[in-house]
Amino acid sequence: MQRWPSLPDPGLTSERLLKKIGPSVIPTDVHAVTRVWDNLSILEENIDGPGYLLPLGKLGAEIIVREADPIERQRFTIAHEVGHWILGITCEQKTGEFRQPTGPRSEVIEKWCDTFAASFLIPRNSLLEYFSGVCDSAFPRHLLNASKRFKVSEEAMFLRAYEVLGTRIAYVHCDALRPRIARSFVPRDLTAEMETVLAAPSAQELFRSEGLSLRMRLGSTTFVCCWSRLSDSSKNILILNPCVTPPASS
């Protein structure tokens, strides 16, 4: 789990902001932050990068986002820059100067803002509620619809699903020899765990189907292993969803 020395917890920070905004609404209304801070505005412009925060001194700040980007990308950019805004005003309260924290490395701050953005756009309780009671066979389609429900990219949703649910997700290509992972949405050390599943004899029937699920045990954890063929591309998706209660042994 990522630790944030000298920085506030990004999840708790997003929860506090969501409470300030008001009643929970999904997808999150990113523009509602301008009601919390009336000296913060959001503008769309024709720029090269996805966006940035422009401090304006005593006037506040502007979040500039690339107008050509898809709405999901714009929403994440806005939420990311709100993270920078919060860090800036936190420093201002401590030092009297609006700036980003000087202790952590810049890449740590960027990661913090990404984590804050994911927590803000995909609140933990809302995600748990969305998947509550979903059966094994319906889980893949429910997962694939989640990005539309929360109006985020698949990448953001898959990474958040791992963080909140412990769900391991990967895109898989099938060649003449055996399936292989094209891209995984888990920490690097867990990719080998998913490769183990791909090589398991019990999974071969799963990969020849259009979408089945089976239960597999890896180490001390029992997973629901799901496989789904994506109709809009050559990609296939592999999902390892940990079971809350392992099935009784026969």
N, C-alpha and C positions, 0 to 999 in steps of 0.2 A: 504494500500500500504506500502511495506517495505521501511523504511528510513535508511539511511546510515550515521550516524553522524561520522564526521572526516574521512570518506572514499569517494573517488570519485564516481560519479554515474556510476554503472556498464553498463547501457545501452549506455550512451554517450561515455564511454570508449571503448566499443566494436565497436561503429560506427566510432570512430576515427581510430581504428586499421584497420577496413575494408577499410577505405579510403586510408590508407597507403599501404595496400596490392595491391590495384588497382581496375580494373573494377569488378563490382559485379558478382559473379559466385555462382550458387546454384547446388549442395551442396557446402558449404564453404570449401575452400582448407585450412585445418588446418596447413598443412606443410609449407604454404606460410609465416608463422610467422618467419621462419628461414631466409627468405630474408629480413625481416625488421630488425632483429637482427642477425647478422652473428656470434655472440658469444653465441647463443642459439641453441641447437641441440635436436633432438628427437630420442630416441632409444627404440626398443622393446626388452624386456628381460623376462626370466622366473622368475617372482617374485610372492610373495604371494598376495599382495594387487593390486588394479587396477592401481596404479601409484603414482609418487611423483616427486617433483622438487629437483634436486641435485645442489646446488650452488657450483661453482668452483672458487670462489674468482675473481681475475682479469681476469680469462679465460672465465667468463660468467656462464652458467649453462646448465644442461642437464635435459630434461623431459624424465623420464623412464616410459614406459607403459607395461602392461602385454601382452605378445605376444599371449596368449591363448584366450584373450577376443574377442568378436565379434567386427567388425569394428565400429559399432555405439557406443559401450562402449568405445573403444579406442579414438574415435573422441571427445567424451565428456570429457574423462580424460585429453586429450591433452589441450583442451580449458580451462578446470578448472585450470590446472597447469600453463597455460599462464596467467591466472588471478593472481596467486600467484607471477609469474615473474614480472608482471606489478606493483603489490603492492610493491614488493621488490625494484625495481629500482626507484619507486616513493619515498620510504623511503630513498634510497641511495642519491637521489638528495637533500633531505632535511637535512639529518643527516650525510651523508658521509659513512653510513653503510648499506650494503644490508641485509635487514631483513623484516619480516612481521610487520605490524603496531602493536604497543604495547598497544594502548588504547582500541580498541574493543576486546570483548571476542573471543576466538578461533572459537566458533561456528558461530559467526557473520561473521568472515572472510571467513569461509567455505561456508556459505550461499551466501556471496558476490561473491565468485568465481563460485558457481553454477549458480547464476543469470547472471554473465558475460558470462559464457559458453553458456547458453541458448540463450542469446542475440547475441552472436557471430555466433553460428551455425544456428540460426533461426532469421535473421534480421527482425525487425518490418516491414519495407516497403516491403520486399520480401514476408512476410506472408500475409500482406494485399493484395498484388497483386495476390497471389495464390488463395485467396478466393473471389476476386472481381467478382461480377456477378454470383456467384454460387447460383442456385435456392434452395428452401427449401428441396425438395425431394432428390437432389443430394448432399446435404451438408454432410451427414454421410459418404458416400463412399469417397468423396473428402477429408474429415478429416482423414479417415483411410489410405488413400494413401499418406498423407502429410509426415508421418515419413519416407517413402521410398524416397520421393522427396528431402527432406532435409538431409537424411541419419542420422537420430537420432532415439532414442528409442521412442516408443509410449508414455511412461511416460513423457519424455522431451517435446514432441510435445503437449500433452494434457495440461501440466502445462503452457506452453508458449501460447497456444491458450486462456487460461483463462486470462493470463496477458495482452495480446494484444487485444483480441477480446471480452473479458468478457464471453466467452463460458464455461458453466458448463458441465463437462463430468464425467460420472461414469460408471463403470462396474456393471452390475446388474445380480443377479441370480433370477430365477423364481421357486418358490416351489408351493406346493399344495394350500397354503393360498393366498399369494400375492407376487409380485416382491419385492426384497430387495436389497439395495446397498451393493455390495461386496467391492468396493473400489472407492473412489471419488478423483477427481483431482482438487479440489477447497479448499480454506481455510476452516477450520473445521466448522466455523459458518454458512457456506453455504450448508453444507450437509443436514441440516434440511430442507432447501428450496427444495432440490431435493427429499427428502422423502415425502414432501407435494405433489409433482407432482405424485409420485408413487401411492399415496393413492387417487388421484382425480378420480371420476367416469368417467370424460371425457377422461381419459387416458387409461382406461381399453381396449377399442377396439384397441388402438395403440399397446398395449403389446401383443395382440393376433395375430398381423400381422407380416409379414416378414420385413416391413420397411415402415412405413407411417410417416407423419409429421402433426402436428396441431399447432395452435397458442393458447397460454395460457397466462393469465395475472397474475403475482405475484407482489403484491404491486403496485408500479408505473411503472413497466416494463413489456412489452409484449415480450414473448419469442416464438421462433419457437421450439417446442418440437419434437425431432426426436428419433426414436427407431430403432435400427438395430441389427439383429441376426448375430453373427459372425460365419462364416462357419468353421473356423479352430479350434474351441474350444467350450466349453459349455457356454462361456461368451456372454453376450449381452451388448450393449452399449446404454446409455441414454445420449442425448445431449440437453442442453437448450441453444439456441443461441439467444441473445437479438436482437430484431428488431430495426434497425436504425430509421425507421419511423413506428409507430404503425398503424395497419389497421384502416380505418375509421369505426366508429360504425354504425351499421345498423339501 
